[in-house]
Amino acid sequence: MTIKLGKYRNDFIKFLRSTDFSKAIVLTIAIVIPIGIFSKFGTLEIGVSLAMGCLLSSPSDVPGSFKHKIYGILSAALLGAVSFCIAGYSEKSIWTIIPMLGIMMFSISYLSVYGFRASLVTFSGLLAVVLSFANLSSELEIWQKSLLIGAGGIWYLIVSIGWYLLKPERATEQLIAETMELTADYLRLRVQLFKPESDVKEIQKELFQKQSDLNEHHESLREILISSRQSSGSSGYGRKRLLIFIDLVDMLELAMANPIDHKNLESNFKEDKDVLKVFADFSLKMASQLEIIALSLLKNSEIPENKIPKAIASIDEALKNFRNNINMGQRREEMIMLRNLYDYQTKQAQKINNIDRILRNIEGKRKLFVKEKEVQKFITQQEYSFKALINNLNSASAIFRHSLRLAIVVLVGYIIGNYFSVQNSYWILLTIVVIMRPNYGLTKQRTRKRIVGTLIGGAIAVGIVFITQNTTVYAVLGILSLTLAFSLIQRNYTTAAIFITLSIIFIYALLQPEVLNVIQFRIVDTLIGAGLAAFGNLLLWPKWESQNLKNVIAESIKANINYLEEIDSYYHEKNSLPVSYKLSRKKAFLDMGALSGAFQRMTQEPKSKQKQLGLIYEIVGLNHTFLSALASLGTYIRTHPTTSASNDFEVYTNGIILNLQNCVNLLENKELIENTSKEISLAAKSLHEKFYKLAQQRDLEIKAGKNQIDKDMRFKLQEAHLVSGQLEWLLDISEKLQVNVSKLNKP
């Protein structure tokens, strides 16, 4: 219980520091000012209509470039105003309501084909249609309310821009700090793999999720930092933040490139657990240092003392002690493994030191050369063309199915509410619109969270009603709950559902004396809406993840092939790192995140639809391990002096690519390519001989009394061990992948 309370406390503190909290402040200011002003003049409904425009525009106010922020909010304001107007006039007759609901729900939802920000804009349009049924007063004409809603959206944009201009860097600082905290969480989570009793599968699942979250934050930061360079040039602030961002991306890549081999560590260091504990403790210190830097960034306070340079002495000492207390001839493998772990941690420490120096304005000799044309390639461009609408206008499109499904379920919800004369039946529609998502798993998850949130919100509201019947308290709580609900809807849906329930209950409590009845109706309507949403996704043209999973796996494997080819090319030339290398690495990470996400959604679907779940888990795990090994090989080649790529390296690389290409061919029902295993056996023998010769040479040096290894010899030994080891590992994984993928096609 203490752990859970601690977690909620930490989550709450993180929320207070986040971009979502800033958005809650902006939304509160935007709502309170018009309501306060117009209520004084006795025209409260004008203030409420403007506040509604603010609410409808706020969901599209998410991290991204300043230009996209403006376009998103304006689009939401326009769509909200137009949707409310059309729906409001259609409500005059039952003969117009039904076709209007069907057509508008489908067409507005269908605009989500234009990506994530577009889906938030469409959410505003859908909410506007539903809220048009909540005619609390008739003092204003529908067209007047629509204009006020549009004006409210523009007012929210003005407040949002005003807040931004007070400190333009604030949004960037918050997003960088959030990314630092996520990176710290990721490093801390990896430490659990040092523990013998750790649940490796569960930790891997959490790491997949953290990687996905980090990828999303990296994408948002890329858009903000690169677009700001275009609009305002290469300012000192922008350049420094871009350097910090590069270090944070490198930290994720370094972590993925150095997976903690739980089984090997446990078997090779049974008698040396104290050594591993020193390295684990150092990782925790790095995570803590990154967190306190993030906190100081958010508070705009003095950068705390950097304890990493002093702490690094502990792993220096541990490495030396281990080296002095072993027989090198017998335990060279363990020594190299520990040395690689040491190299990884010192590199991560250097990244944190870099960030610390940048924030203290002590940058040293680091330079940033950015070509605008090249850097543009790293931003994921969204296509806004009519062609995208046409291409998705078929039953194979998940968005098309979702739009059609949503339209039908909303119609059913309206008919049920109308037939049974449900009080405030639009609450049913509101629940459906908020809960329903293109895939079953997320809808199921949201249904559960919405019901739990509504019940908790209802219980809290009952408690407050028994404590006080003060309408001023209800008004304040209603507005605060509403702003928090809309701010948290992307971050924590259960909490958002609690605040949505509280806001609706307290707003209605101002209009109706029977508050307990309002609570009762709210809970009943939510249960009806949630049930319809869940059954709609289950019965109406569901898009099960298993239907598209082969394509997602194939895309991820293709990205890995491209990444391996770039590593191979760079190993041969060893010039400056090309943009194509960085792009291939980025795509491999993003496609792996997409595969992990698809698998997670599949686990939330009905058991009957989880076809070959165990096999798919194996494939996802192998693909992730392959990418980690690939990143490890690429990182080593980039950051260490190496010899020229040998013929044996080429043979291995070709064999691995051939296995991966066969995996893709199996998934796409194409013919397999014949493998040449004999050549690989000879290459393996040659690489092993190279390592053994170097090891023998080093043993002779030790016998001659030369205990301190030369840098050149150490690098050669590390290269021979790591490159041959990684190639064997990659080949083994690619072979296992091919075997497992071939089983997918079997009934």
Disulfide bonds with the S-S distance in Angstrom:
none
